[in-house]
Amino acid sequence: MKDLRDFTPARVSLGRAGNGLPTRAHLEFQLAHARARDAVHHPLDAAALARDLAALGLPVVQAASSAPDRTAYLRNPSLGRSLNPASRDALALLHGNFDAVFLVADGLSALAVHRHATPLLACLLPSLRGWSLAPIVIAAQARVALGDQIGPLVGAAMSVVLIGERPGLSSPDSLGVYLTWAPAEGRTDAQRNCISNIRPEGLPYPLAAHRLLFLMNESRRRKLSGVPLKEEAALPPPA
């Protein structure tokens, strides 16, 4: 029988040694756990990320949440949901009439945004030529709800947050995307749409961009997001 591990990176079919795991499986678990912990604490290099994103042709600005450092961010999640005063003032100067704003946020894995945010947007942006897009905002120590503040500040009808997801034992660099129509403080997760596990080993960039484009178009057309908006995009033709 073909080994289950040929089909999944999940921790299956590990075997046993007496009442415990074999040494190899135990060491692999410790390594995966260490990688997940490191991903949570890995610092965001906003300058490097800004250089990568600038190549896509949109202006890029930087912002930060109210969390002064990583320790405060992890211990007090609410700090990551609000902008610090300097960022709030700077973003207010960008106010316009935009269809959408993209927020690239470190979340719980800066590795994820460094590796996957630029390739995902490179797949998506050519399909948004008719859209009015705000400058891309890079946010440090940020949670998903930070987009609820940024959207109204820059005058965007929709916020799209690309954020590092909570690392798992097989995916320390998984990227998530959260779309919110008419972002405003107090929005709940039921009012957002999420696409998860974006990375080459999970949901590939072209397919993630295809799904996100469908949600963005439908959200703008129907002026809603969240539970009423279902991800029903037809599968794209094979590459």
N, C-alpha and C positions, 0 to 999 in steps of 0.2 A: 504494500500500500504506500502511495506517495505521502511523504511527510507533510503534515499540516503546515509546518513552518515554511514550506515553499510557497504558500499562498497568502501569508500574513506576517507582518512584523510583531503581532501580538505575542504575548508570553504564553504559548500553548505547547503541549507535547514536550515538557521539560525533562521528564523522567524523574527518578528519585534515587536516593542513596539512604537506605534504611528509612528513618522517619522524616528525612529532610531532602533538600534538593542536592543534586550533584554539584560538586565544587564549581564547575564551569558555569552552570546556570546561576549559582549564588553570586559569583563574581560579576557576571553580566548584569544581574539585577542591581548590584551596588554601583556599577558604572553608569547604568541608565538613570538611576536615582541621582547620582552626582551630576550628570549632564542636565537633568531637569532643574536641580537646584541652582546650578550655575547660570542657566538660561534666565531664571527669575531675577538674578542679581546682575546680569550682564548689562553694562551701561549703554545707553543710546548714544551713538556718534552722530549727532544731528547735522554737523557740518558735512560729513561724508555722505550721509543720506541726501542732503540738500543738493550736493553736486550730482548724484545719480539721478535724482528726480528732475533737476533742471534740464537735463538732456531730452526730456519728453516735450519740452516746448511751452510749459506753463510756468508762470512765476511761482516761487516757493518762499514761504515765510516761516519763521520759527516762533513757537509759543511754549508755554509751560503751565502746568497746573499749579494749584496752591500748595502742593507737597514740596517742602524745601529739599528733600533728599529721598533716597530709596527707602530708607528705614521708615520714615514718616509715611511714605506712600503705601507701604505694605501694612503698616499697623493701623492706619486710619484711611480706609478706602474713600471716604467722603471727600478727602482733600484732592483726590484725583479726578473728581467730577466738576471742579470749578477752576476757572482760570485765575492766575495771580493778577494783581492790579495792572502791572506793566503790560502783560500780554493782552488783557482786556482793552486797554487804551489803544494799543498798536493795531489790533484787529478792527476796532471800531472805525479806524481811518480808512479801511478798505471797503467800507459799506457801499454796495451797489445793488444791482438787480440781476442776481445770478440764478440760474436753474439749479445748480448744485455746487457744493463745496466738498472736496476730499480732505479728510483729516487722516494723517499717517501717525499713529500713536504707538508708543512702545508697549503699553499694557503690561502683561506678565512675561513677555519674551521679546526683547529688542532684537534678538537673533532673527525672529520671524520677519519683522519688517525690513531688516537689512537684506535678507536673502530674497524675499518674495514680493515686497510692495512694488518695487520698480518694474519687475517683469510682468506683474499682473496689470498695472496701469498701462504699460506699453502695449499689451494686448487689447485693452479696453478703449483707450482714448481715440484711436482712429475711427471708431464707430460713433463718437460723440461730437462730430464736427459741427453739427447744427445746434449744439448746446452752448449756453453762456456759462462758463465755468469760472469760479473764483480761484484765486491763487491757492495752490496746495499748501495746507498747514501741517507742519511737523510739530508734534506736541510731545514733550517729555513728561514722565510721571503721570500718564493720562489714563483715564477710564473711558468706557464707551460713551457715557453720558456727557463727556466734555463737548461732544458734537452738538448737544442741545443748547449750549451757550454760544458756540462758535457760529452755528447756522444763522441765528438772528443778528449777530454782531456784523457779519459780512453781507447780510441781505440775501441769503440763499434759501430757496424754497425747499431744498432737500440736503441733508447731510449724509455723507458716505464715509464711515469710519473704518479704516484698515488698521487692525490692531493685533498685537501678539497675544495668542491665546494661552491659557494656563497650560504649562508643559505637562506632557504625560511621559510614561516610561519608554514609549516608542516614538514620541514626537515632541522634542524640545523646541521645535521651530515652526509650529503650526500657526498659520495666519487666518484670522477671521475677518469678515466684512459685515458691518451693520448699517443698514439703510433706514433713515427716518424721514418721512415726509413732514413738512412744517415743523422742524425741530424747535423745541421750546423747553425751558426748564420745567421739570416735572413729568416729562414723557416717561412711560414705562416700557419694559421689554416687550409687552404685548403690542406695542405700537411700532415695533421695528421688525425688519426682516434680516435674517442672518444667513450667511454662507460660511461654512466652517471647513477646517482642515485643508486649507489651500497650501499646497506644496507639491513638488514633483512626485513624492511617494503617496500622496493623498489625492486631492482634487487638482488636476493639472491646470495651469494658468489659462489656456484657451477655453476650457470648459467652464471654469469659474468666471471668466470675463463674459462668456456667452450668457450664463445665468444672471449675472449682475446687470448686464445690458437689458435683458428682459425685464427685470424688476424695476430698473430705473425708468424705462419707457412706460411701463404699466403704472408705476407710481405717479409719474407726471401726468399721464392721461386721466387717471381716475382720482388723482389728488388724495391719496391715502397710502398707508403702509401698515405693516404689522399683520395681525391675524386675518383681516379681510383680504389681504393680497397674497395669493398663492403663487409659488414658483412653479409655473406650468410651461416653461420654455420647451419647445420641441428640441430633440437632440440635434446638434449640428452634424453636417456631413463629416465622414471620417477624413482626417487630415491626410 
